Amino acid sequence: MLKTIVAVAVCIFALMVVIKDGRVLRTAGLTGSCSVVQTFTNSSELTACRAGKLEGRPDLSHRGCHSVGVTPTYEYWGCPAGLDISGASR
């Protein structure tokens, strides 16, 4: 009985760690994600953000980016050089 409880606790803990990391949710398309689509000569970047199934598109305005345009699938952002978008979230 104790082995079963410990095994279930370990599984729940592992699931919590995987969900907290966020990569699995982004890969499954449940949360929004962004990727750099073009780098300009002044090192600024054009970033495309896609909405997830559980939330909308990530908002990069608090990271110094400005919205360039919106299509039905993506929102494009102009971002300064060297911006880390890997943890972009709403």
Secondary structure, DSSP 4 states (H G I P E B T S, - for coil): -HHHHHHHHHHHHHHHHHHHH-HHHHHTTSS-EEEEEEE-TTS-EEEEEE--SSS-----GGGT-EEEEE-SSEEEEEE-TT---TT---
